[in-house]
Amino acid sequence: MDKYSATWISHSSISDYLACPASYYLKNIYKDPLTNHKLQIVSPALSLGVCVHEVLENLSTLPTALRFRESLIISFEKIWQTVTGEKGGFNSDSLEKEYKDRGIAMLNRVMDNPGPLADLAVKIKGDLPHFYLSEKDNIILCGKLDWLQYNSQEKSVHIIDFKTSKKPEKDSSLQLPIYLLLATHCQKYQVAKASYWYLALHQHLTPKTLPDLNTATKEILDIGLRLNTARKLKSFKCPHGGCPACEPFERIIKGEGKKVGENKQMRRDSYLLSYQQSSQDLEEIL
């Protein structure tokens, strides 16, 4: 099979498609004709989530005895420099300080109560874990898992997903089914349980019920087939003639956004849009 011609799907791209096919097209397929790069919108919420996740995910590569030898805030400060100012979506120093302080508070909570992060962890090899969801249809499911806690007695893993938002994940979310599939197919240990860790709210994990593997496979494949068909037919119309999911990208194409960054390796251009929501209304989405 040719991975380059395959349809790659992930939790974020599936969420884009289900929210609005036009949004999926503009975020995952469309390229600026001048730069040949895809578009990306920066926001304070996204920058906060990216920085906190990177700090915590880096711990899994360290021996357990070394993970908390140095303050996590030191690592956070270094990573934060990549999103400071407009390149992180901050249009004022006060807004940036608010979000940075929130990140520091989350990491202090983890250092005070490391819980599973002090235990053994399984790190899936490769920059982007993936597997063929359907070789027949040339569909690949990909995605990164935040943390896999390893139980040496049971030889099993515990899926842990870090949440930097204060809003609970909806029960209808496809995140757990997708993570279960990735953890099952991309590493050798049995998946025993799953939890969310709402870092802004709790010192403890929130246990989640594992989906049925066969049901998860069918559900995600069905969506993958719909997305695959849409790509072949090049059919990505917004069902509402414009909605909050696709309109921000349409604004950028019209020239309303301000370009604040460029990732040459990922071939993406970052844009800042003016917004009217309060900082409390901005949801952390990865």
C-alpha positions in Angstrom: 0.0 0.0 0.0 1.1 3.6 -0.7 1.0 5.6 2.5 1.4 8.8 0.6 -1.8 8.3 -1.4 -3.7 7.1 1.7 -6.4 9.0 3.5 -4.9 9.8 6.9 -7.5 10.5 9.7 -7.1 11.5 13.3 -9.2 12.7 16.1 -8.7 16.4 15.1 -9.4 15.8 11.4 -12.5 13.7 12.1 -13.7 16.4 14.5 -13.2 19.0 11.8 -15.1 17.0 9.2 -18.1 16.3 11.5 -18.3 19.9 12.6 -18.2 21.2 9.0 -16.8 19.6 5.8 -15.6 23.0 4.6 -13.7 23.4 7.8 -12.0 20.1 7.2 -11.0 21.1 3.7 -9.7 24.5 4.8 -7.6 23.1 7.7 -6.4 19.9 6.2 -6.3 20.2 2.4 -6.3 23.8 1.2 -2.9 25.5 0.6 -2.1 29.1 0.2 -1.3 29.5 -3.5 1.5 32.0 -2.7 3.3 29.8 -0.1 1.9 26.4 -0.9 1.4 26.0 2.9 -1.6 25.0 4.9 -3.3 27.5 7.2 -3.3 27.5 11.0 -5.1 29.9 13.4 -3.3 30.6 16.6 -5.2 31.3 19.9 -4.3 31.7 23.6 -6.1 28.5 24.4 -4.3 26.4 21.9 -0.9 27.8 22.9 -1.5 27.0 26.5 -2.6 23.5 25.7 0.4 22.9 23.4 2.9 24.1 25.9 1.6 22.2 28.9 1.2 19.0 26.9 4.8 19.2 25.6 6.2 19.6 29.1 4.3 16.6 30.4 4.8 14.4 27.4 8.6 15.0 27.5 8.6 13.4 31.0 7.8 9.9 29.5 11.2 9.8 27.8 13.0 10.2 31.2 13.7 7.5 33.8 11.2 7.8 36.7 13.9 8.9 39.1 14.8 11.9 36.9 11.3 13.2 35.9 10.8 15.6 38.7 14.4 16.4 39.7 14.1 19.7 37.9 11.1 22.0 38.2 8.7 21.6 35.3 8.4 25.4 35.2 11.9 25.7 33.8 10.9 23.5 30.8 7.6 25.4 30.5 9.4 28.8 30.4 11.6 27.6 27.5 8.7 26.2 25.5 6.6 29.3 26.2 9.1 31.4 24.3 7.9 29.7 21.1 4.3 31.1 21.6 4.9 34.4 23.3 3.2 37.5 21.9 1.2 37.5 18.7 2.7 34.2 17.5 0.7 32.5 20.3 -2.4 34.4 19.7 -1.9 37.0 22.5 -3.0 40.5 21.6 -2.0 42.0 25.0 0.6 41.4 27.7 -2.2 41.0 30.3 -3.9 38.2 28.3 -0.6 36.4 27.8 0.2 36.6 31.6 -3.3 35.2 32.4 -2.7 32.1 30.3 0.9 31.6 31.3 -0.1 31.8 35.0 -2.7 29.2 34.3 -0.1 26.9 32.8 2.2 27.4 35.7 -0.6 26.5 38.1 -1.3 23.3 36.3 2.3 22.2 36.3 2.6 23.1 40.0 -0.4 20.8 40.7 1.4 18.0 38.8 4.6 18.5 40.7 2.7 18.4 44.1 0.8 15.4 43.0 2.6 13.5 40.2 0.4 10.4 40.6 0.8 8.1 37.5 3.5 10.4 36.0 6.0 9.0 38.6 5.3 5.5 37.4 6.7 3.5 34.5 5.4 4.6 31.1 5.3 3.1 27.6 6.4 5.3 24.8 5.2 4.4 21.3 8.0 4.6 18.7 7.9 7.1 15.9 6.9 10.7 15.7 3.3 10.0 14.8 1.8 6.6 15.8 -0.4 5.2 13.0 -1.8 2.0 11.5 -3.9 0.9 8.6 -7.5 1.1 9.7 -8.4 -0.4 6.3 -5.9 -1.5 3.8 -8.7 -2.2 1.3 -9.8 1.4 1.4 -6.3 2.8 2.0 -7.3 4.6 5.3 -4.7 5.2 8.0 -5.6 6.2 11.6 -3.0 8.4 13.3 -2.5 10.3 16.5 -0.5 10.9 19.6 -1.4 9.6 23.0 -0.5 11.9 25.9 0.5 9.1 28.4 0.5 5.3 28.7 1.1 4.2 32.3 2.6 0.7 32.4 1.5 -1.9 34.9 4.4 -4.4 35.1 2.4 -7.0 37.1 -0.5 -7.2 34.6 1.7 -6.2 31.6 -1.0 -3.7 30.6 -1.3 0.0 29.9 -3.5 2.8 31.2 -4.4 5.5 28.7 -4.2 9.0 30.3 -5.2 12.1 28.4 -4.3 15.5 29.8 -7.0 18.2 29.7 -6.1 21.9 30.0 -9.7 23.0 29.5 -12.1 23.5 32.3 -14.9 22.1 30.2 -15.5 18.3 30.5 -15.1 16.2 27.4 -18.5 15.2 26.0 -19.6 11.6 26.3 -20.2 11.6 22.6 -16.5 12.4 21.9 -14.7 10.0 19.6 -11.4 10.7 21.4 -11.5 7.5 23.6 -12.5 5.2 20.8 -9.6 6.6 18.6 -7.1 6.4 21.5 -8.1 2.8 22.2 -7.5 1.8 18.6 -4.2 3.5 18.5 -3.0 2.0 21.8 -4.2 -1.4 20.7 -2.5 -1.4 17.3 0.6 0.6 17.9 2.1 -1.1 21.0 2.1 -4.6 22.3 0.5 -4.4 25.8 -3.2 -4.9 26.6 -5.2 -1.7 27.3 -6.7 -2.1 30.8 -8.2 1.3 31.5 -8.4 5.0 30.5 -8.7 8.3 32.3 -8.7 12.0 31.8 -6.7 14.4 33.9 -8.3 17.8 34.1 -5.2 19.7 35.1 -6.9 23.0 35.8 -9.4 21.4 38.1 -8.2 18.3 39.9 -5.2 16.6 41.5 -6.7 13.2 40.6 -7.7 11.4 37.4 -11.2 11.0 36.1 -11.7 7.4 35.2 -13.5 6.6 31.9 -15.1 3.5 30.7 -13.2 1.8 27.8 -15.2 1.6 24.6 -15.8 -1.8 23.0 -13.0 -2.4 20.5 -15.1 -3.8 17.7 -17.7 -1.0 18.1 -14.9 1.6 18.1 -13.4 0.1 15.0 -16.7 0.1 13.1 -17.6 3.6 14.2 -14.3 5.2 13.2 -14.0 3.3 9.9 -17.6 4.4 8.9 -16.5 8.0 9.4 -13.2 7.4 7.6 -15.1 5.9 4.6 -17.4 9.0 4.4 -14.3 11.3 4.6 -12.6 9.2 2.0 -15.5 9.5 -0.4 -15.7 13.3 0.2 -12.0 13.6 -0.7 -12.5 11.6 -3.9 -15.5 13.7 -4.9 -13.9 16.9 -3.7 -17.2 17.6 -1.9 -16.6 19.9 1.1 -19.5 22.3 1.3 -20.6 23.9 4.6 -24.1 22.6 5.3 -25.0 26.0 6.7 -23.5 28.2 4.0 -21.0 29.5 6.5 -20.5 28.6 10.2 -18.2 29.3 13.2 -16.0 26.3 12.1 -15.2 27.4 8.6 -15.7 31.2 8.6 -12.4 32.0 10.4 -10.5 30.3 7.6 -12.6 32.0 5.0 -11.6 35.3 6.6 -7.9 34.5 6.4 -8.3 33.7 2.7 -10.0 37.1 2.2 -7.0 38.7 3.8 -8.4 39.6 7.2 -5.9 37.6 9.2 -2.4 38.7 10.3 0.4 36.2 9.5 2.4 35.8 12.7 4.5 32.7 12.0 5.7 30.0 9.6 6.6 26.4 10.2 8.7 25.4 7.2 9.0 21.8 8.4 5.3 21.3 8.8 4.6 23.6 5.8 2.0 25.7 7.7 1.5 29.4 8.1 0.1 30.7 11.3 -2.4 33.6 11.4 -3.9 35.7 14.1 -7.5 36.8 13.9 -9.2 39.5 15.9 -11.7 38.0 18.3 -14.4 39.3 20.6 -14.7 36.4 23.0 -13.5 36.9 26.6 -10.5 34.8 27.6 -12.8 32.6 29.7 -14.8 31.7 26.6 -11.8 30.4 24.7 -11.7 26.6 24.8 -8.5 24.7 24.9 -8.5 22.4 21.9 -5.6 20.3 20.7 
